[in-house]
């Protein structure tokens, strides 16, 4: 159960004897906004490398080494219509190194990093700021060199073309960083540290009361109550958006974007999980078996679902000359599921693989943290392990067929080098 340390600052302790390490995870959540995403990403680059007390990367790393080789990192993510800044720290449980103060020391390190960044005279220290800004811009631009990632992001931009917040990646756009100053970034930092909703998780062999007592030392303030919307819903359009990009690639990419109309807080999400497993989520799926294996028309073919945006994407790597044939074959696999052409063996295998994925996630500290986070943000979805497996087992062929009939193609992105393949 979450404990409110301050208004809109929640602490969840997950005691378990499974692990010899302790993980502290702090998530700052705000409404997704395209204009601030890149600045928040740059903020993570600065906060995870230096602080006022540890002004160089060497000093920063040395302190982590002092904490018995603890690891610390920050990143950004988006979930539906939310933007998240994550800070994660893992370290050995003090019980195993005869150091009862280790947990307190780890929290003190987090306090230094998050509340006392390397800011001098109201702006981030210029040398580190310039280096990290340059590195991040270079990274953002390098994404275009990874053609699989480029095609995936291009499809997202096409599918969500009416929403600036949704069509760009969680780390933002390089052009939004070009003119950002060290002083301006302190304003982004101040906004995050004072106004974002904060969720703190501690998982490991710990005593809840002791954790609460130590965590109270983090100087979070009460923050304004905001009506943050988790889900992004996009209306069905009666047109299919298409885009073709020509580059000197050795392997063409044909990616398709579909609207599902199914979200995480709906019972139908279990049917959608099974549908995706049958469509393109697993090695026995229709896309893999029929497009890649049987017809040998794709180097890879798979599908993914996003239940916070009602979005299903299909990714394929193909010979550009086979574009129309591949497109037709993908649509045929969807139509097959819409007709309910699923054997009991296929259904059982898909459920077994989804169940195995779920059980494996129970061994992952971060997966358990993500589940608790969603239980707090979407409380009506909370369920036990037994309930989750039961919901999965209850999905029928008819349920999958109904979901398949809701799936509507909305966007087609094609990357190839040959003009005549269009």
Secondary structure as a PSIPRED ss2 file (coil, helix, strand):
# PSIPRED VFORMAT (PSIPRED V4.0)

   1 X C   1.000  0.000  0.000
   2 X E   0.000  0.000  1.000
   3 X E   0.000  0.000  1.000
   4 X E   0.000  0.000  1.000
   5 X E   0.000  0.000  1.000
   6 X E   0.000  0.000  1.000
   7 X C   1.000  0.000  0.000
   8 X C   1.000  0.000  0.000
   9 X E   0.000  0.000  1.000
  10 X E   0.000  0.000  1.000
  11 X E   0.000  0.000  1.000
  12 X E   0.000  0.000  1.000
  13 X E   0.000  0.000  1.000
  14 X E   0.000  0.000  1.000
  15 X E   0.000  0.000  1.000
  16 X C   1.000  0.000  0.000
  17 X C   1.000  0.000  0.000
  18 X C   1.000  0.000  0.000
  19 X C   1.000  0.000  0.000
  20 X C   1.000  0.000  0.000
  21 X E   0.000  0.000  1.000
  22 X E   0.000  0.000  1.000
  23 X E   0.000  0.000  1.000
  24 X E   0.000  0.000  1.000
  25 X E   0.000  0.000  1.000
  26 X E   0.000  0.000  1.000
  27 X E   0.000  0.000  1.000
  28 X E   0.000  0.000  1.000
  29 X E   0.000  0.000  1.000
  30 X E   0.000  0.000  1.000
  31 X E   0.000  0.000  1.000
  32 X C   1.000  0.000  0.000
  33 X C   1.000  0.000  0.000
  34 X H   0.000  1.000  0.000
  35 X H   0.000  1.000  0.000
  36 X H   0.000  1.000  0.000
  37 X H   0.000  1.000  0.000
  38 X H   0.000  1.000  0.000
  39 X H   0.000  1.000  0.000
  40 X H   0.000  1.000  0.000
  41 X H   0.000  1.000  0.000
  42 X H   0.000  1.000  0.000
  43 X H   0.000  1.000  0.000
  44 X H   0.000  1.000  0.000
  45 X H   0.000  1.000  0.000
  46 X H   0.000  1.000  0.000
  47 X H   0.000  1.000  0.000
  48 X C   1.000  0.000  0.000
  49 X C   1.000  0.000  0.000
  50 X C   1.000  0.000  0.000
  51 X C   1.000  0.000  0.000
  52 X C   1.000  0.000  0.000
  53 X C   1.000  0.000  0.000
  54 X C   1.000  0.000  0.000
  55 X C   1.000  0.000  0.000
  56 X C   1.000  0.000  0.000
  57 X H   0.000  1.000  0.000
  58 X H   0.000  1.000  0.000
  59 X H   0.000  1.000  0.000
  60 X H   0.000  1.000  0.000
  61 X H   0.000  1.000  0.000
  62 X H   0.000  1.000  0.000
  63 X H   0.000  1.000  0.000
  64 X H   0.000  1.000  0.000
  65 X H   0.000  1.000  0.000
  66 X H   0.000  1.000  0.000
  67 X C   1.000  0.000  0.000
  68 X C   1.000  0.000  0.000
  69 X C   1.000  0.000  0.000
  70 X C   1.000  0.000  0.000
  71 X E   0.000  0.000  1.000
  72 X E   0.000  0.000  1.000
  73 X E   0.000  0.000  1.000
  74 X E   0.000  0.000  1.000
  75 X E   0.000  0.000  1.000
  76 X E   0.000  0.000  1.000
  77 X E   0.000  0.000  1.000
  78 X E   0.000  0.000  1.000
  79 X E   0.000  0.000  1.000
  80 X C   1.000  0.000  0.000
  81 X C   1.000  0.000  0.000
  82 X E   0.000  0.000  1.000
  83 X E   0.000  0.000  1.000
  84 X E   0.000  0.000  1.000
  85 X E   0.000  0.000  1.000
  86 X E   0.000  0.000  1.000
  87 X E   0.000  0.000  1.000
  88 X E   0.000  0.000  1.000
  89 X E   0.000  0.000  1.000
  90 X E   0.000  0.000  1.000
  91 X E   0.000  0.000  1.000
  92 X E   0.000  0.000  1.000
  93 X C   1.000  0.000  0.000
  94 X H   0.000  1.000  0.000
  95 X H   0.000  1.000  0.000
  96 X H   0.000  1.000  0.000
  97 X C   1.000  0.000  0.000
  98 X C   1.000  0.000  0.000
  99 X C   1.000  0.000  0.000
 100 X C   1.000  0.000  0.000
 101 X C   1.000  0.000  0.000
 102 X H   0.000  1.000  0.000
 103 X H   0.000  1.000  0.000
 104 X H   0.000  1.000  0.000
 105 X H   0.000  1.000  0.000
 106 X H   0.000  1.000  0.000
 107 X H   0.000  1.000  0.000
 108 X H   0.000  1.000  0.000
 109 X H   0.000  1.000  0.000
 110 X H   0.000  1.000  0.000
 111 X H   0.000  1.000  0.000
 112 X H   0.000  1.000  0.000
 113 X H   0.000  1.000  0.000
 114 X H   0.000  1.000  0.000
 115 X H   0.000  1.000  0.000
 116 X C   1.000  0.000  0.000
 117 X C   1.000  0.000  0.000
 118 X C   1.000  0.000  0.000
 119 X E   0.000  0.000  1.000
 120 X E   0.000  0.000  1.000
 121 X C   1.000  0.000  0.000
 122 X C   1.000  0.000  0.000
 123 X E   0.000  0.000  1.000
 124 X E   0.000  0.000  1.000
 125 X C   1.000  0.000  0.000
 126 X H   0.000  1.000  0.000
 127 X H   0.000  1.000  0.000
 128 X H   0.000  1.000  0.000
 129 X H   0.000  1.000  0.000
 130 X H   0.000  1.000  0.000
 131 X H   0.000  1.000  0.000
 132 X H   0.000  1.000  0.000
 133 X H   0.000  1.000  0.000
 134 X H   0.000  1.000  0.000
 135 X H   0.000  1.000  0.000
 136 X H   0.000  1.000  0.000
 137 X H   0.000  1.000  0.000
 138 X H   0.000  1.000  0.000
 139 X H   0.000  1.000  0.000
 140 X H   0.000  1.000  0.000
 141 X H   0.000  1.000  0.000
 142 X H   0.000  1.000  0.000
 143 X H   0.000  1.000  0.000
 144 X H   0.000  1.000  0.000
 145 X H   0.000  1.000  0.000
 146 X C   1.000  0.000  0.000
 147 X H   0.000  1.000  0.000
 148 X H   0.000  1.000  0.000
 149 X H   0.000  1.000  0.000
 150 X H   0.000  1.000  0.000
 151 X H   0.000  1.000  0.000
 152 X H   0.000  1.000  0.000
 153 X H   0.000  1.000  0.000
 154 X H   0.000  1.000  0.000
 155 X H   0.000  1.000  0.000
 156 X H   0.000  1.000  0.000
 157 X H   0.000  1.000  0.000
 158 X H   0.000  1.000  0.000
 159 X H   0.000  1.000  0.000
 160 X C   1.000  0.000  0.000
 161 X C   1.000  0.000  0.000
 162 X C   1.000  0.000  0.000
 163 X C   1.000  0.000  0.000
 164 X H   0.000  1.000  0.000
 165 X H   0.000  1.000  0.000
 166 X H   0.000  1.000  0.000
 167 X H   0.000  1.000  0.000
 168 X C   1.000  0.000  0.000
 169 X C   1.000  0.000  0.000
 170 X C   1.000  0.000  0.000
 171 X C   1.000  0.000  0.000
 172 X C   1.000  0.000  0.000
 173 X C   1.000  0.000  0.000
 174 X H   0.000  1.000  0.000
 175 X H   0.000  1.000  0.000
 176 X H   0.000  1.000  0.000
 177 X C   1.000  0.000  0.000
 178 X C   1.000  0.000  0.000
 179 X C   1.000  0.000  0.000
 180 X C   1.000  0.000  0.000
 181 X C   1.000  0.000  0.000
 182 X H   0.000  1.000  0.000
 183 X H   0.000  1.000  0.000
 184 X H   0.000  1.000  0.000
 185 X H   0.000  1.000  0.000
 186 X H   0.000  1.000  0.000
 187 X H   0.000  1.000  0.000
 188 X H   0.000  1.000  0.000
 189 X H   0.000  1.000  0.000
 190 X H   0.000  1.000  0.000
 191 X H   0.000  1.000  0.000
 192 X H   0.000  1.000  0.000
 193 X H   0.000  1.000  0.000
 194 X H   0.000  1.000  0.000
 195 X H   0.000  1.000  0.000
 196 X C   1.000  0.000  0.000
 197 X E   0.000  0.000  1.000
 198 X E   0.000  0.000  1.000
 199 X E   0.000  0.000  1.000
 200 X E   0.000  0.000  1.000
 201 X E   0.000  0.000  1.000
 202 X E   0.000  0.000  1.000
 203 X E   0.000  0.000  1.000
 204 X E   0.000  0.000  1.000
 205 X C   1.000  0.000  0.000
 206 X C   1.000  0.000  0.000
 207 X C   1.000  0.000  0.000
 208 X H   0.000  1.000  0.000
 209 X H   0.000  1.000  0.000
 210 X H   0.000  1.000  0.000
 211 X H   0.000  1.000  0.000
 212 X H   0.000  1.000  0.000
 213 X H   0.000  1.000  0.000
 214 X H   0.000  1.000  0.000
 215 X H   0.000  1.000  0.000
 216 X C   1.000  0.000  0.000
 217 X C   1.000  0.000  0.000
 218 X C   1.000  0.000  0.000
 219 X C   1.000  0.000  0.000
 220 X C   1.000  0.000  0.000
 221 X C   1.000  0.000  0.000
 222 X C   1.000  0.000  0.000
 223 X C   1.000  0.000  0.000
 224 X C   1.000  0.000  0.000
 225 X C   1.000  0.000  0.000
 226 X C   1.000  0.000  0.000
 227 X C   1.000  0.000  0.000
 228 X C   1.000  0.000  0.000
 229 X C   1.000  0.000  0.000
 230 X C   1.000  0.000  0.000
 231 X C   1.000  0.000  0.000
 232 X C   1.000  0.000  0.000
 233 X C   1.000  0.000  0.000
 234 X C   1.000  0.000  0.000
 235 X C   1.000  0.000  0.000
 236 X C   1.000  0.000  0.000
 237 X C   1.000  0.000  0.000
 238 X C   1.000  0.000  0.000
 239 X C   1.000  0.000  0.000
 240 X C   1.000  0.000  0.000
 241 X E   0.000  0.000  1.000
 242 X E   0.000  0.000  1.000
 243 X E   0.000  0.000  1.000
 244 X E   0.000  0.000  1.000
 245 X E   0.000  0.000  1.000
 246 X E   0.000  0.000  1.000
 247 X C   1.000  0.000  0.000
 248 X C   1.000  0.000  0.000
 249 X C   1.000  0.000  0.000
 250 X C   1.000  0.000  0.000
 251 X C   1.000  0.000  0.000
 252 X E   0.000  0.000  1.000
 253 X E   0.000  0.000  1.000
 254 X E   0.000  0.000  1.000
 255 X E   0.000  0.000  1.000
 256 X E   0.000  0.000  1.000
 257 X E   0.000  0.000  1.000
 258 X E   0.000  0.000  1.000
 259 X E   0.000  0.000  1.000
 260 X C   1.000  0.000  0.000
 261 X C   1.000  0.000  0.000
 262 X C   1.000  0.000  0.000
 263 X C   1.000  0.000  0.000
 264 X C   1.000  0.000  0.000
 265 X C   1.000  0.000  0.000
 266 X C   1.000  0.000  0.000
 267 X C   1.000  0.000  0.000
 268 X C   1.000  0.000  0.000
 269 X H   0.000  1.000  0.000
 270 X H   0.000  1.000  0.000
 271 X H   0.000  1.000  0.000
 272 X H   0.000  1.000  0.000
 273 X H   0.000  1.000  0.000
 274 X H   0.000  1.000  0.000
 275 X H   0.000  1.000  0.000
 276 X H   0.000  1.000  0.000
 277 X H   0.000  1.000  0.000
 278 X H   0.000  1.000  0.000
 279 X H   0.000  1.000  0.000
 280 X H   0.000  1.000  0.000
 281 X H   0.000  1.000  0.000
 282 X C   1.000  0.000  0.000
 283 X C   1.000  0.000  0.000
 284 X C   1.000  0.000  0.000
 285 X C   1.000  0.000  0.000
 286 X H   0.000  1.000  0.000
 287 X H   0.000  1.000  0.000
 288 X H   0.000  1.000  0.000
 289 X H   0.000  1.000  0.000
 290 X H   0.000  1.000  0.000
 291 X H   0.000  1.000  0.000
 292 X H   0.000  1.000  0.000
 293 X H   0.000  1.000  0.000
 294 X H   0.000  1.000  0.000
 295 X C   1.000  0.000  0.000
 296 X C   1.000  0.000  0.000
 297 X C   1.000  0.000  0.000
 298 X C   1.000  0.000  0.000
 299 X C   1.000  0.000  0.000
 300 X E   0.000  0.000  1.000
 301 X E   0.000  0.000  1.000
 302 X E   0.000  0.000  1.000
 303 X E   0.000  0.000  1.000
 304 X E   0.000  0.000  1.000
 305 X E   0.000  0.000  1.000
 306 X E   0.000  0.000  1.000
 307 X C   1.000  0.000  0.000
 308 X C   1.000  0.000  0.000
 309 X C   1.000  0.000  0.000
 310 X C   1.000  0.000  0.000
 311 X E   0.000  0.000  1.000
 312 X E   0.000  0.000  1.000
 313 X E   0.000  0.000  1.000
 314 X E   0.000  0.000  1.000
 315 X E   0.000  0.000  1.000
 316 X E   0.000  0.000  1.000
 317 X E   0.000  0.000  1.000
 318 X E   0.000  0.000  1.000
 319 X C   1.000  0.000  0.000
 320 X H   0.000  1.000  0.000
 321 X H   0.000  1.000  0.000
 322 X H   0.000  1.000  0.000
 323 X H   0.000  1.000  0.000
 324 X H   0.000  1.000  0.000
 325 X H   0.000  1.000  0.000
 326 X H   0.000  1.000  0.000
 327 X H   0.000  1.000  0.000
 328 X H   0.000  1.000  0.000
 329 X H   0.000  1.000  0.000
 330 X H   0.000  1.000  0.000
 331 X H   0.000  1.000  0.000
 332 X H   0.000  1.000  0.000
 333 X H   0.000  1.000  0.000
 334 X H   0.000  1.000  0.000
 335 X H   0.000  1.000  0.000
 336 X H   0.000  1.000  0.000
 337 X H   0.000  1.000  0.000
 338 X H   0.000  1.000  0.000
 339 X C   1.000  0.000  0.000
 340 X C   1.000  0.000  0.000
 341 X C   1.000  0.000  0.000
 342 X C   1.000  0.000  0.000
 343 X C   1.000  0.000  0.000
 344 X H   0.000  1.000  0.000
 345 X H   0.000  1.000  0.000
 346 X H   0.000  1.000  0.000
 347 X H   0.000  1.000  0.000
 348 X H   0.000  1.000  0.000
 349 X H   0.000  1.000  0.000
 350 X H   0.000  1.000  0.000
 351 X H   0.000  1.000  0.000
 352 X H   0.000  1.000  0.000
 353 X H   0.000  1.000  0.000
 354 X H   0.000  1.000  0.000
 355 X H   0.000  1.000  0.000
 356 X H   0.000  1.000  0.000
 357 X H   0.000  1.000  0.000
 358 X H   0.000  1.000  0.000
 359 X H   0.000  1.000  0.000
 360 X H   0.000  1.000  0.000
 361 X H   0.000  1.000  0.000
 362 X C   1.000  0.000  0.000
 363 X C   1.000  0.000  0.000
 364 X C   1.000  0.000  0.000
 365 X H   0.000  1.000  0.000
 366 X H   0.000  1.000  0.000
 367 X H   0.000  1.000  0.000
 368 X H   0.000  1.000  0.000
 369 X H   0.000  1.000  0.000
 370 X H   0.000  1.000  0.000
 371 X H   0.000  1.000  0.000
 372 X H   0.000  1.000  0.000
 373 X H   0.000  1.000  0.000
 374 X H   0.000  1.000  0.000
 375 X H   0.000  1.000  0.000
 376 X H   0.000  1.000  0.000
 377 X H   0.000  1.000  0.000
 378 X C   1.000  0.000  0.000
 379 X H   0.000  1.000  0.000
 380 X H   0.000  1.000  0.000
 381 X H   0.000  1.000  0.000
 382 X C   1.000  0.000  0.000
 383 X C   1.000  0.000  0.000
 384 X C   1.000  0.000  0.000
 385 X H   0.000  1.000  0.000
 386 X H   0.000  1.000  0.000
 387 X H   0.000  1.000  0.000
 388 X H   0.000  1.000  0.000
 389 X H   0.000  1.000  0.000
 390 X H   0.000  1.000  0.000
 391 X H   0.000  1.000  0.000
 392 X H   0.000  1.000  0.000
 393 X H   0.000  1.000  0.000
 394 X C   1.000  0.000  0.000
 395 X C   1.000  0.000  0.000
 396 X C   1.000  0.000  0.000
 397 X H   0.000  1.000  0.000
 398 X H   0.000  1.000  0.000
 399 X H   0.000  1.000  0.000
 400 X H   0.000  1.000  0.000
 401 X H   0.000  1.000  0.000
 402 X H   0.000  1.000  0.000
 403 X H   0.000  1.000  0.000
 404 X H   0.000  1.000  0.000
 405 X H   0.000  1.000  0.000
 406 X H   0.000  1.000  0.000
 407 X C   1.000  0.000  0.000
 408 X E   0.000  0.000  1.000
 409 X E   0.000  0.000  1.000
 410 X E   0.000  0.000  1.000
 411 X E   0.000  0.000  1.000
 412 X E   0.000  0.000  1.000
 413 X E   0.000  0.000  1.000
 414 X E   0.000  0.000  1.000
 415 X E   0.000  0.000  1.000
 416 X E   0.000  0.000  1.000
 417 X C   1.000  0.000  0.000
 418 X C   1.000  0.000  0.000
 419 X H   0.000  1.000  0.000
 420 X H   0.000  1.000  0.000
 421 X H   0.000  1.000  0.000
 422 X C   1.000  0.000  0.000
